[in-house]
Amino acid sequence: MRSLFTLSLLTAALLAGCQSGVSTEQWLAKFQPKALETAEAAGRGDFNCPSVKGTVTQGMDNVPGSRRAEWGPDQVAFRIDVAGCGQREYVDVICSDSHAGCYVIGRAPVGK
């Protein structure tokens, strides 16, 4: 799962090309709070733990005006390291302007 996610991030980053209007940092910052909230909620459920903390380890954009944006909705993907109650995992989250917020697309043990 991690290899596919990493390959997807690298491919999309290479295809992002020219950006207009919104910077990568602005686009990622727009979605990061909701992505963290989504990953932490998933971690609480997975770990059966009320106290979970997420940390973004990777973020990849698909900003408006990029070549990649011509092929699909404007979206960002995050890999978030979620930890709580002695447990830890990566949660992969996609956020989009064209869809209802953010959603989990995968999970992986940390270190894999």
DRENKOL-134620 format. One record per residue (C-alpha): x, y, z; residue number from 1; chain. Coordinates in nm, 3 decimals. Layout:
// DRENKOL-134620
(node (X Y Z) NUM A),
...
// end
This chain:
// DRENKOL-134620
(node (0.000 0.000 0.000) 1 A),
(node (0.280 0.241 0.089) 2 A),
(node (0.458 0.182 -0.243) 3 A),
(node (0.140 0.256 -0.438) 4 A),
(node (0.073 0.571 -0.233) 5 A),
(node (0.432 0.692 -0.270) 6 A),
(node (0.432 0.619 -0.644) 7 A),
(node (0.101 0.805 -0.680) 8 A),
(node (0.241 1.103 -0.491) 9 A),
(node (0.557 1.115 -0.701) 10 A),
(node (0.370 1.074 -1.029) 11 A),
(node (0.119 1.345 -0.944) 12 A),
(node (0.397 1.578 -0.827) 13 A),
(node (0.579 1.532 -1.156) 14 A),
(node (0.261 1.593 -1.353) 15 A),
(node (0.162 1.899 -1.151) 16 A),
(node (0.366 2.121 -1.383) 17 A),
(node (0.285 2.489 -1.386) 18 A),
(node (0.062 2.631 -1.117) 19 A),
(node (-0.147 2.942 -1.140) 20 A),
(node (-0.309 3.142 -0.865) 21 A),
(node (-0.284 2.925 -0.555) 22 A),
(node (0.056 2.811 -0.424) 23 A),
(node (0.118 2.450 -0.323) 24 A),
(node (0.162 2.557 0.039) 25 A),
(node (-0.171 2.744 0.040) 26 A),
(node (-0.353 2.452 -0.121) 27 A),
(node (-0.213 2.200 0.130) 28 A),
(node (-0.279 2.435 0.423) 29 A),
(node (-0.642 2.470 0.316) 30 A),
(node (-0.709 2.098 0.361) 31 A),
(node (-0.462 1.995 0.631) 32 A),
(node (-0.685 2.061 0.937) 33 A),
(node (-0.973 1.854 0.796) 34 A),
(node (-0.731 1.579 0.684) 35 A),
(node (-0.587 1.559 1.037) 36 A),
(node (-0.936 1.550 1.187) 37 A),
(node (-1.037 1.269 0.950) 38 A),
(node (-0.722 1.063 1.022) 39 A),
(node (-0.752 1.111 1.398) 40 A),
(node (-1.116 0.998 1.391) 41 A),
(node (-1.009 0.686 1.200) 42 A),
(node (-0.733 0.623 1.455) 43 A),
(node (-0.974 0.658 1.747) 44 A),
(node (-1.193 0.391 1.591) 45 A),
(node (-0.906 0.161 1.489) 46 A),
(node (-0.735 0.180 1.829) 47 A),
(node (-1.051 0.210 2.040) 48 A),
(node (-0.873 0.504 2.198) 49 A),
(node (-1.022 0.846 2.284) 50 A),
(node (-0.686 1.028 2.280) 51 A),
(node (-0.523 1.013 1.935) 52 A),
(node (-0.277 1.258 1.778) 53 A),
(node (-0.201 1.284 1.407) 54 A),
(node (0.108 1.428 1.238) 55 A),
(node (0.126 1.493 0.864) 56 A),
(node (0.426 1.308 0.720) 57 A),
(node (0.353 1.372 0.351) 58 A),
(node (0.128 1.604 0.158) 59 A),
(node (0.082 1.615 -0.219) 60 A),
(node (-0.122 1.869 -0.406) 61 A),
(node (-0.322 1.885 -0.723) 62 A),
(node (-0.367 2.261 -0.731) 63 A),
(node (-0.612 2.441 -0.959) 64 A),
(node (-0.450 2.528 -1.289) 65 A),
(node (-0.199 2.242 -1.284) 66 A),
(node (-0.182 1.995 -1.574) 67 A),
(node (-0.304 1.716 -1.344) 68 A),
(node (-0.610 1.922 -1.247) 69 A),
(node (-0.732 1.901 -1.607) 70 A),
(node (-0.784 1.525 -1.562) 71 A),
(node (-0.988 1.525 -1.244) 72 A),
(node (-1.110 1.720 -0.943) 73 A),
(node (-0.880 1.949 -0.748) 74 A),
(node (-0.760 1.739 -0.458) 75 A),
(node (-0.480 1.677 -0.212) 76 A),
(node (-0.351 1.358 -0.053) 77 A),
(node (-0.195 1.329 0.290) 78 A),
(node (-0.013 1.051 0.473) 79 A),
(node (-0.072 1.105 0.844) 80 A),
(node (0.109 0.927 1.127) 81 A),
(node (-0.159 0.859 1.390) 82 A),
(node (-0.067 0.748 1.744) 83 A),
(node (-0.259 0.683 2.065) 84 A),
(node (-0.293 0.434 2.351) 85 A),
(node (0.039 0.269 2.262) 86 A),
(node (-0.059 0.209 1.900) 87 A),
(node (0.049 0.374 1.577) 88 A),
(node (-0.038 0.362 1.206) 89 A),
(node (-0.028 0.565 0.886) 90 A),
(node (-0.363 0.686 0.757) 91 A),
(node (-0.383 0.799 0.393) 92 A),
(node (-0.643 1.072 0.336) 93 A),
(node (-0.773 1.243 0.021) 94 A),
(node (-0.943 1.582 0.037) 95 A),
(node (-1.123 1.750 -0.251) 96 A),
(node (-1.314 2.066 -0.332) 97 A),
(node (-1.538 1.863 -0.562) 98 A),
(node (-1.640 1.602 -0.304) 99 A),
(node (-1.764 1.606 0.053) 100 A),
(node (-1.448 1.700 0.242) 101 A),
(node (-1.187 1.439 0.327) 102 A),
(node (-1.198 1.062 0.342) 103 A),
(node (-0.963 0.776 0.433) 104 A),
(node (-0.827 0.579 0.137) 105 A),
(node (-0.590 0.346 0.321) 106 A),
(node (-0.403 0.248 0.634) 107 A),
(node (-0.059 0.097 0.689) 108 A),
(node (0.155 0.005 0.989) 109 A),
(node (0.428 0.258 1.063) 110 A),
(node (0.757 0.135 0.924) 111 A),
(node (0.601 -0.030 0.619) 112 A),
// end
